[in-house]
Amino acid sequence: MCLFFQRKIKFLFVKEEPFDIYVLIDAASTYVFGHVLSRVVDESPLEKDVETLFTEAWESKGQWAKKLIVSEDSIAKNVFMRQAEKNGLAFETVPVSDLSPIVGLLRESFA
């Protein structure tokens, strides 16, 4: 099972521009496959960037997860769900609070 989350604590600044970071991780092992950045202007990450992230996850594991879990309040959920569907993964949306036990320490490291 894979999941992604959007960092909500503070923005990441790159050249004085605020960005959100979206992270794809293996929920069972908490292995981080990678991340994509998106400017903080209510934009989703680019489809090609998320596609590359999924490709990197495939190359890392050599198989797809059974399910992608997506936080229901993320503006990026549709782009991640399209990639999941394209690659034959089931997907589920959950409240971000349901993901806290899995991603709590990772969030703190980005804070």
C-alpha positions in Angstrom: 0.0 0.0 0.0 1.3 3.4 -0.9 0.1 6.8 0.3 0.9 10.3 -0.3 0.5 13.3 1.8 0.8 17.1 1.5 2.9 18.9 4.0 0.6 21.3 5.8 2.7 22.7 8.6 4.7 25.4 6.9 5.5 26.2 3.3 8.8 25.2 1.8 10.5 28.3 0.2 12.5 28.0 -2.9 14.0 31.3 -4.2 11.5 33.1 -1.9 8.5 31.4 -3.5 6.3 29.2 -1.3 5.9 25.5 -2.3 3.9 22.5 -1.1 5.6 19.2 -1.1 3.8 15.9 -1.9 5.5 12.7 -0.8 4.8 9.2 -2.0 5.7 6.5 0.6 5.2 2.8 1.2 2.9 2.7 4.2 4.1 -0.7 5.5 7.8 0.2 5.6 7.5 4.1 5.6 10.1 4.0 2.7 9.9 7.3 0.9 9.8 6.8 -2.9 10.2 10.5 -3.6 8.4 13.8 -3.7 7.2 16.5 -6.0 6.9 20.2 -5.4 4.1 22.5 -6.4 3.8 26.3 -6.0 1.4 27.4 -3.3 -1.2 29.0 -5.4 -3.9 26.3 -5.3 -2.2 24.3 -8.0 -1.7 20.6 -8.2 1.7 19.3 -9.1 2.3 18.7 -12.8 1.0 15.5 -14.2 4.4 14.7 -15.7 6.1 15.2 -12.3 3.6 12.8 -10.6 4.0 10.3 -13.4 7.8 10.4 -12.9 7.3 9.9 -9.2 5.2 6.7 -9.9 7.9 5.5 -12.3 10.6 5.9 -9.6 8.4 4.0 -7.2 8.0 1.2 -9.7 11.8 1.1 -10.4 12.5 1.0 -6.6 10.1 -1.9 -5.8 9.6 -3.7 -9.1 5.9 -3.9 -8.5 2.9 -1.8 -7.8 1.2 -1.4 -4.5 -2.3 -2.8 -4.2 -3.8 0.5 -3.2 -3.0 4.2 -3.1 -4.3 6.1 -0.1 -4.9 9.8 -0.7 -5.8 12.5 1.8 -9.3 13.7 0.9 -8.6 17.4 1.4 -5.6 17.7 -0.9 -5.9 19.7 -4.1 -3.5 17.1 -5.7 -5.6 14.1 -5.1 -7.0 14.0 -8.6 -3.6 13.9 -10.3 -2.4 11.1 -7.9 -5.6 9.2 -8.4 -5.3 9.4 -12.2 -1.8 7.9 -12.0 -3.0 5.2 -9.7 -5.8 4.3 -12.1 -3.4 4.4 -15.1 -1.2 1.9 -13.3 -4.0 -0.4 -12.1 -3.9 0.6 -8.4 -7.0 0.9 -6.4 -7.3 4.1 -4.5 -9.0 5.4 -1.4 -9.4 8.9 0.1 -9.2 9.3 3.8 -9.1 12.2 6.3 -5.5 13.5 6.7 -5.8 12.7 10.4 -6.0 9.0 9.5 -2.6 9.3 8.0 -0.9 10.9 11.0 0.3 7.6 12.7 2.1 6.7 9.5 3.5 10.1 8.4 3.8 11.9 11.7 7.6 11.7 12.0 8.1 12.4 8.4 6.0 15.6 8.7 8.1 16.7 11.7 11.3 16.2 9.7 10.0 18.7 7.1 8.8 21.2 9.7 
